[in-house]
Amino acid sequence: MTRENNINIIETTVDSKRVFDGLILHIDHITNRLPNGKLAAREIARHVGASAVVPVDAEGNVWLVKQFRAPIDQVLLEIPAGKLDYKGEDRLKAAKRELQEETGLTAASWTHLSDIVTTPGFSDEKISLYLARDLSAGQSHPDEDEFLNVVRVPLAELVAMIMRGEVTDSKTICAVLLAEKAING
């Protein structure tokens, strides 16, 4: 793939105003100068970022969590994940914390798979994806507002579930497919 020149598509921010400060999101209204010189209004949901983990045990099972997601009113099957405690937190440290909190697991081997931007049309959220191996069991301690069921699914079956559309969480889809490639080539 060749790298294209982006000079004619770059926007420049000329004004920014915070219009909402929430628990998880902060909303900014910005004004950008377009390449043709005109101005355009943009609304951006600012997010501190997150880390997510594909924990794969010695038998080839992926440890997942089922949890209710209020914005879509559904229970989803997901990899362990959580937001950073603060902007700039070490993303691997956050991944290790979330794995232990949600599943009780720790891992001796960590591989950074990728960073993904989840919804760049309106949000700056970035999630770092990791593969965790050489797992050891321990005690989970989810946040007090977090209710989870931990399940194990063989990696090959989880990939098949993704391909059948049975897993809809985007971070889980991306991370599991990347992890499968990292493990099986």
Backbone bond lengths (Angstrom), bond angles and torsions (degrees), N, CA, C in turn:
res aa  C-N    CA-C-N  psi(-1)  N-CA   C-N-CA  omega(-1)  CA-C   N-CA-C  phi
1 M - - - 1.435 - - 1.528 108.03 -
2 T 1.311 115.01 134.59 1.458 119.15 178.12 1.519 109.62 -91.06
3 R 1.307 114.43 150.43 1.469 119.86 177.92 1.511 108.11 -87.99
4 E 1.322 115.28 121.61 1.454 120.06 -179.27 1.518 111.06 -88.06
5 N 1.294 115.02 153.24 1.450 121.29 176.45 1.522 108.53 -74.92
6 N 1.336 117.17 123.98 1.464 122.41 -177.77 1.518 112.79 -98.27
7 I 1.304 117.18 9.29 1.464 119.69 -172.14 1.526 113.39 -60.88
8 N 1.312 119.54 -30.23 1.466 121.52 -176.76 1.524 114.02 -91.32
9 I 1.330 118.06 6.76 1.468 119.74 -179.42 1.522 113.14 -124.11
10 I 1.307 118.42 -1.83 1.462 122.05 -176.52 1.526 110.85 -77.00
11 E 1.346 115.93 134.54 1.462 122.80 173.77 1.532 108.70 -100.55
12 T 1.323 116.47 150.61 1.462 122.01 178.35 1.522 109.13 -118.90
13 T 1.343 116.31 127.08 1.457 120.63 179.00 1.528 109.76 -75.06
14 V 1.335 115.37 127.77 1.470 120.46 179.08 1.526 111.95 -112.17
15 D 1.346 117.22 -14.84 1.456 120.17 178.72 1.529 108.65 -157.55
16 S 1.331 116.14 145.71 1.456 121.23 178.74 1.518 108.98 -145.84
17 K 1.345 115.89 136.44 1.462 120.75 -179.43 1.527 109.08 -140.51
18 R 1.342 117.39 127.12 1.459 122.52 174.88 1.520 107.89 -75.97
19 V 1.343 117.05 122.64 1.462 120.40 -178.18 1.528 112.99 -111.35
20 F 1.350 116.87 -11.88 1.455 119.74 179.96 1.523 109.36 -156.42
21 D 1.333 116.33 134.58 1.461 123.34 173.64 1.515 108.16 -119.44
22 G 1.321 116.90 108.78 1.455 120.94 -179.54 1.515 112.29 -108.12
23 L 1.327 115.28 -170.79 1.455 121.33 179.33 1.528 111.77 -71.50
24 I 1.322 116.51 -38.63 1.461 121.76 -176.56 1.523 111.34 -116.64
25 L 1.312 116.16 -37.44 1.464 121.51 -176.31 1.514 111.71 -114.21
26 H 1.300 113.98 150.53 1.460 122.92 172.17 1.525 105.12 -126.72
27 I 1.325 117.23 133.67 1.466 120.81 -175.43 1.525 109.32 -108.50
28 D 1.317 115.27 126.91 1.463 122.38 176.02 1.518 109.12 -113.93
29 H 1.320 116.58 140.17 1.456 122.93 167.37 1.516 106.09 -102.71
30 I 1.319 115.84 123.99 1.459 119.52 179.33 1.524 109.66 -122.44
31 T 1.307 114.62 156.19 1.462 121.76 173.42 1.518 106.66 -116.20
32 N 1.313 115.92 125.99 1.456 121.46 -179.91 1.525 110.80 -115.91
33 R 1.314 115.04 143.23 1.461 120.99 171.42 1.526 106.78 -88.12
34 L 1.327 115.72 124.04 1.459 122.56 -178.61 1.526 110.08 -81.12
35 P 1.325 118.06 163.99 1.461 120.97 179.16 1.541 113.73 -56.41
36 N 1.339 116.96 -26.25 1.469 119.93 179.52 1.528 112.61 -87.70
37 G 1.364 116.49 3.55 1.451 120.72 177.69 1.519 114.68 94.21
38 K 1.319 118.60 -15.23 1.466 121.32 179.49 1.521 110.23 -75.58
39 L 1.346 116.18 161.94 1.456 121.83 178.10 1.525 110.64 -100.83
40 A 1.332 116.49 147.23 1.465 121.92 178.71 1.521 109.43 -138.44
41 A 1.327 116.07 138.30 1.462 121.71 176.73 1.526 109.37 -86.13
42 R 1.330 115.04 139.83 1.464 121.88 177.99 1.521 108.27 -132.43
43 E 1.320 116.59 147.12 1.452 122.14 174.62 1.524 107.51 -118.54
44 I 1.327 116.35 126.15 1.463 120.43 -174.75 1.524 110.14 -124.74
45 A 1.334 115.34 127.71 1.459 121.64 171.73 1.524 107.41 -88.25
46 R 1.321 115.53 115.26 1.471 121.44 179.58 1.527 108.65 -89.91
47 H 1.334 115.70 133.68 1.465 122.30 -177.98 1.521 108.23 -133.83
48 V 1.307 117.15 141.23 1.462 121.64 -176.08 1.532 112.36 -66.44
49 G 1.329 118.00 -22.09 1.467 121.63 -178.03 1.509 110.93 107.16
50 A 1.318 116.01 171.54 1.463 120.76 -175.81 1.522 110.50 -154.81
51 S 1.311 115.00 168.06 1.462 122.96 172.94 1.523 108.12 -130.96
52 A 1.323 116.20 150.03 1.457 122.24 -178.99 1.530 108.98 -141.77
53 V 1.332 115.86 151.67 1.461 121.31 -170.27 1.525 111.46 -132.44
54 V 1.332 116.12 135.04 1.465 121.95 168.94 1.531 106.13 -102.27
55 P 1.345 117.71 97.33 1.462 120.19 179.46 1.532 109.97 -87.27
56 V 1.329 116.08 118.99 1.464 121.33 -177.81 1.526 108.11 -117.92
57 D 1.351 115.78 121.90 1.464 120.11 -177.54 1.527 111.18 -84.92
58 A 1.322 115.86 178.61 1.464 122.00 -175.98 1.525 112.66 -63.51
59 E 1.331 117.75 -23.71 1.467 121.51 178.90 1.530 111.85 -88.54
60 G 1.314 118.02 1.33 1.460 121.35 179.43 1.518 114.67 85.10
61 N 1.339 116.81 16.24 1.468 120.90 177.32 1.520 110.05 -89.99
62 V 1.328 115.23 142.74 1.458 121.55 173.15 1.525 107.36 -97.94
63 W 1.315 116.12 131.32 1.461 121.96 177.21 1.518 107.47 -89.78
64 L 1.330 115.30 123.75 1.460 122.40 -175.59 1.520 110.24 -127.07
65 V 1.312 114.98 166.19 1.459 119.99 174.27 1.521 108.98 -121.83
66 K 1.323 114.17 143.12 1.463 120.99 169.57 1.515 105.90 -104.56
67 Q 1.325 115.91 130.20 1.457 118.93 177.65 1.517 110.86 -150.41
68 F 1.322 114.09 152.07 1.458 120.79 178.30 1.517 108.95 -77.02
69 R 1.332 116.06 133.94 1.460 122.19 178.19 1.523 108.55 -116.03
70 A 1.329 116.07 105.30 1.457 122.24 -174.78 1.534 113.86 -58.10
71 P 1.346 120.41 -40.32 1.467 118.45 -177.77 1.531 114.44 -59.24
72 I 1.341 116.62 -27.73 1.470 119.10 179.13 1.527 112.49 -115.08
73 D 1.340 116.87 2.61 1.457 122.78 175.91 1.527 112.15 55.23
74 Q 1.348 116.21 45.23 1.461 121.41 -178.33 1.518 110.60 -143.87
75 V 1.331 115.30 156.10 1.454 121.82 167.94 1.523 106.91 -89.50
76 L 1.333 116.32 128.49 1.460 121.19 -179.71 1.519 110.65 -116.03
77 L 1.321 115.31 150.43 1.457 123.49 170.93 1.517 106.39 -94.52
78 E 1.341 116.28 121.33 1.460 120.85 -173.21 1.519 111.48 -140.61
79 I 1.320 115.65 160.01 1.454 120.34 168.23 1.527 107.84 -76.75
80 P 1.332 118.35 154.80 1.464 120.23 175.88 1.530 110.30 -59.49
81 A 1.329 115.68 136.93 1.462 120.08 -176.81 1.517 109.71 -162.97
82 G 1.306 114.89 162.99 1.450 119.11 174.73 1.504 111.22 -173.84
83 K 1.335 114.26 162.33 1.452 119.25 -178.00 1.516 110.72 -75.35
84 L 1.309 115.06 156.69 1.455 120.99 175.00 1.522 108.69 -65.64
85 D 1.316 117.42 150.48 1.459 120.98 177.47 1.525 111.69 -73.34
86 Y 1.335 116.92 -25.59 1.461 122.08 178.65 1.531 109.01 -160.92
87 K 1.318 115.78 155.26 1.462 121.52 178.67 1.527 108.01 -59.29
88 G 1.304 116.63 129.26 1.452 120.57 179.72 1.518 114.69 92.85
89 E 1.347 118.33 -3.16 1.463 119.55 176.71 1.521 109.33 -59.56
90 D 1.309 116.48 144.42 1.458 121.42 176.34 1.528 108.73 -60.28
91 R 1.324 116.39 122.56 1.462 121.27 -173.01 1.529 112.87 -69.91
92 L 1.323 118.16 -34.20 1.460 120.45 176.13 1.528 110.02 -67.47
93 K 1.330 116.86 -41.46 1.469 120.52 176.70 1.527 109.93 -58.13
94 A 1.326 117.18 -43.34 1.468 121.39 178.80 1.528 110.86 -63.78
95 A 1.330 116.99 -40.28 1.466 120.81 178.86 1.525 110.61 -62.32
96 K 1.321 116.60 -44.06 1.468 120.74 179.03 1.525 110.70 -62.22
97 R 1.322 116.96 -42.32 1.466 121.54 179.22 1.529 110.90 -61.82
98 E 1.334 116.33 -48.07 1.464 120.30 -177.69 1.526 111.86 -64.81
99 L 1.337 117.58 -39.36 1.460 120.41 178.03 1.528 109.83 -60.18
100 Q 1.320 117.00 -46.51 1.457 121.29 -178.08 1.531 111.33 -68.69
101 E 1.337 116.89 -43.71 1.467 120.09 -179.77 1.522 111.99 -60.70
102 E 1.326 116.26 -46.15 1.469 119.84 -171.58 1.522 114.29 -84.59
103 T 1.336 117.96 -30.41 1.465 119.96 -174.92 1.522 113.93 -121.25
104 G 1.326 117.64 -15.80 1.457 120.86 -173.81 1.517 112.93 83.26
105 L 1.328 117.39 -1.18 1.463 121.29 -176.53 1.521 112.42 -86.50
106 T 1.333 114.39 150.13 1.463 122.26 164.76 1.519 105.92 -124.27
107 A 1.327 116.14 161.13 1.463 120.27 -177.31 1.524 109.69 -134.47
108 A 1.332 115.54 142.16 1.463 121.07 178.11 1.523 111.64 -90.21
109 S 1.328 117.07 -19.79 1.468 121.17 -176.44 1.529 109.80 -125.19
110 W 1.335 115.60 127.39 1.469 121.73 -178.46 1.514 109.92 -128.62
111 T 1.338 115.56 135.74 1.462 121.97 175.51 1.520 108.73 -129.26
112 H 1.320 116.00 126.38 1.471 119.94 174.71 1.525 107.22 -77.26
113 L 1.331 116.77 121.50 1.465 121.76 -178.01 1.526 111.79 -88.85
114 S 1.324 116.98 -47.22 1.462 121.26 -177.61 1.522 108.79 -178.97
115 D 1.312 115.28 169.79 1.457 122.82 167.47 1.521 106.04 -115.77
116 I 1.323 116.74 136.18 1.462 120.13 179.10 1.524 109.85 -122.98
117 V 1.324 115.51 147.00 1.462 121.06 170.32 1.518 105.45 -102.06
118 T 1.325 115.32 125.81 1.461 119.95 -166.86 1.517 114.18 -79.58
119 T 1.309 117.72 -44.53 1.466 121.49 -177.14 1.526 109.11 -145.65
120 P 1.335 118.39 72.01 1.465 121.32 -172.49 1.523 114.69 -67.85
121 G 1.318 117.77 -6.30 1.449 120.23 176.07 1.517 112.90 -70.91
122 F 1.363 116.79 -23.36 1.466 119.10 179.50 1.523 114.18 -147.56
123 S 1.326 119.35 -2.91 1.462 120.55 -175.70 1.528 110.79 -135.94
124 D 1.334 115.84 149.76 1.462 120.42 176.65 1.533 112.40 -99.30
125 E 1.349 117.49 13.28 1.462 120.48 -179.15 1.526 111.28 -58.78
126 K 1.337 114.68 131.61 1.461 121.76 174.40 1.522 107.47 -125.89
127 I 1.337 116.10 131.41 1.464 121.81 178.19 1.525 108.56 -115.39
128 S 1.326 115.64 127.99 1.466 121.16 174.88 1.525 108.05 -90.62
129 L 1.326 115.78 130.48 1.465 122.36 -176.19 1.524 110.13 -107.39
130 Y 1.332 116.27 134.31 1.463 122.12 -177.93 1.522 111.34 -131.17
131 L 1.324 115.41 150.09 1.462 123.82 169.65 1.523 106.38 -103.78
132 A 1.328 116.67 127.91 1.462 122.04 178.41 1.524 108.83 -116.20
133 R 1.349 116.00 130.12 1.472 120.94 179.85 1.518 109.11 -132.93
134 D 1.321 115.77 176.93 1.467 121.93 -176.84 1.531 108.94 55.03
135 L 1.317 114.23 60.32 1.462 122.18 -173.22 1.529 112.70 -81.49
136 S 1.317 115.12 147.11 1.468 122.99 172.28 1.525 107.93 -127.70
137 A 1.329 114.94 137.38 1.468 120.20 -177.90 1.524 110.43 -82.68
138 G 1.325 114.54 149.96 1.446 122.17 176.58 1.515 108.71 -155.86
139 Q 1.305 116.65 -158.90 1.461 122.18 -178.66 1.521 110.49 -99.11
140 S 1.319 116.25 127.76 1.470 119.84 176.24 1.523 109.40 -80.02
141 H 1.315 115.85 157.24 1.462 121.06 174.24 1.524 108.81 -151.69
142 P 1.351 115.38 78.05 1.469 120.23 179.32 1.525 111.06 -60.85
143 D 1.323 115.14 159.42 1.458 120.21 174.13 1.523 108.60 -58.00
144 E 1.338 117.14 156.34 1.470 120.70 -174.70 1.524 113.06 -64.55
145 D 1.338 118.26 -19.61 1.469 120.73 178.07 1.532 111.95 -103.89
146 E 1.334 116.04 17.20 1.462 121.84 -175.50 1.526 109.13 -116.48
147 F 1.328 116.41 119.99 1.460 121.94 179.06 1.517 107.43 -119.46
148 L 1.339 115.82 116.79 1.464 121.84 -171.47 1.516 111.14 -129.89
149 N 1.328 115.18 148.72 1.453 121.88 165.63 1.522 106.55 -113.57
150 V 1.333 116.62 125.67 1.463 121.19 179.54 1.523 108.27 -91.30
151 V 1.322 116.23 131.07 1.466 121.93 178.73 1.518 109.09 -132.19
152 R 1.331 115.25 155.05 1.461 121.38 175.32 1.518 108.65 -117.63
153 V 1.340 115.21 133.93 1.456 121.61 179.74 1.525 107.45 -133.34
154 P 1.337 118.45 131.76 1.467 119.38 175.87 1.536 110.13 -56.26
155 L 1.321 116.23 139.10 1.462 121.25 -176.60 1.524 111.94 -52.77
156 A 1.324 118.38 -46.29 1.465 120.69 -178.83 1.529 111.20 -61.59
157 E 1.333 117.20 -39.68 1.467 120.32 178.39 1.520 110.86 -68.09
158 L 1.336 117.29 -37.65 1.455 120.54 178.81 1.528 110.89 -64.44
159 V 1.314 117.18 -41.22 1.474 120.68 175.92 1.527 109.36 -61.42
160 A 1.320 117.71 -43.22 1.471 121.17 177.95 1.529 110.87 -62.16
161 M 1.323 117.43 -39.90 1.468 121.05 177.70 1.535 110.40 -62.51
162 I 1.317 116.01 -40.70 1.468 120.40 177.08 1.526 109.94 -61.64
163 M 1.308 116.51 -46.24 1.475 120.94 -177.66 1.527 111.69 -66.04
164 R 1.328 117.41 -26.97 1.464 121.23 177.09 1.529 112.54 -85.66
165 G 1.324 117.39 -2.38 1.456 121.05 179.70 1.514 113.82 81.29
166 E 1.318 118.17 16.36 1.461 122.12 -178.74 1.529 112.60 -83.85
167 V 1.307 117.39 -16.21 1.459 123.17 174.96 1.519 105.75 -114.25
168 T 1.330 116.84 123.01 1.469 119.68 -174.86 1.525 113.76 -115.62
169 D 1.326 118.15 -8.57 1.458 121.24 179.69 1.532 109.20 -70.65
170 S 1.326 116.58 121.60 1.462 120.57 -171.89 1.520 113.46 -65.08
171 K 1.330 118.73 -40.77 1.464 119.24 -179.61 1.531 110.32 -64.43
172 T 1.334 115.87 -36.97 1.461 120.19 179.19 1.521 110.50 -66.55
173 I 1.308 117.29 -45.23 1.467 120.94 178.46 1.523 110.59 -58.51
174 C 1.320 116.70 -52.22 1.470 120.53 -178.69 1.524 111.15 -59.31
175 A 1.319 116.22 -50.75 1.461 120.25 -174.19 1.523 112.21 -65.94
176 V 1.331 117.72 -42.42 1.466 120.51 -178.43 1.525 110.29 -65.63
177 L 1.324 117.68 -42.53 1.466 119.38 179.53 1.532 111.44 -66.23
178 L 1.319 116.96 -37.74 1.466 120.13 175.98 1.529 110.93 -67.51
179 A 1.328 117.26 -40.60 1.457 121.31 179.70 1.534 110.89 -64.91
180 E 1.334 115.31 -42.42 1.479 119.19 178.85 1.517 110.18 -60.24
181 K 1.316 117.28 -41.24 1.472 121.74 178.62 1.530 110.25 -65.85
182 A 1.334 116.98 -41.62 1.461 120.86 179.66 1.537 111.40 -64.62
183 I 1.318 116.51 -36.61 1.460 121.12 -177.87 1.523 111.73 -79.41
184 N 1.327 116.86 -45.40 1.468 121.01 -172.29 1.519 114.88 -102.73
185 G 1.316 117.39 -6.12 1.467 120.40 177.91 1.501 113.89 78.96
